[in-house]
Amino acid sequence: MQKSGNKKRFQMDLAELHALCEANYARLLQLFPDYQQANERRFRLGQRLVVLTVIDRDRHTTSLNVQYHAPQLPKLMDSNLYLRMYHDVAMAEVVKHRSSRRLESRYDYPNSEMHQPDEKQQQNQFVSELLSLCLSQAHADGVIFEVGNVD
């Protein structure tokens, strides 16, 4: 039996990704309205903890680290995502996760890092659901202010 060489390559829906990134930007502004002055915001969801930390501020962008920790799950299940907020277009997208490598818009499958073809879409969807959960059920656990820029 021959394998078919006509395997359809994943095609990202750019309009859907943009809508998701716009919604994530709006959610971040609701959860962390003082991101320009504060460096960190923590939210509790029962025993779970979500931490938003400003990594870098620039005129047109802000980079955030989003950590999700659930003590009842193995450490491997914790999430550590890097988001970039683009203020001129009001979008926030996941640019990295766990590793220091940039998240590509699509991946061939299979691949050495076991990424799904739509990994970027899935990571942005996860952030969307996490931020929505924080908006509906979380309790603010703390805000950390520091003087000066974060670089």
C-alpha angles and dihedrals in degrees: 000000000000124000115240112246090200095085107156112240119228112263116200118226098228094188090054092048091049092050090050092049091049091051091048090052091052091048092050091052090053094048098039107024093157096052090129092063105023123065101202142022124189129200129191122213100183103293092344121097130207117192124190111195127182109229101174138003125203135164094263103021143038122197119212135186113218114198125186118191127180112180093202091061128069114271088247089069093060114109127224111182132173116215130188119207113208105202098189092060098026095236134133120196137177107250101171140009131197094325128063092244121108115251110247122222090240140002134210111242128260099030136166095255094048094238118162116240089250096040094135092052091048093049092050090048090051090052089048092054093043093051091046090052090050090051094050104035114010130106117216106247100187150324124224119207124190130176116248136019126313112233 
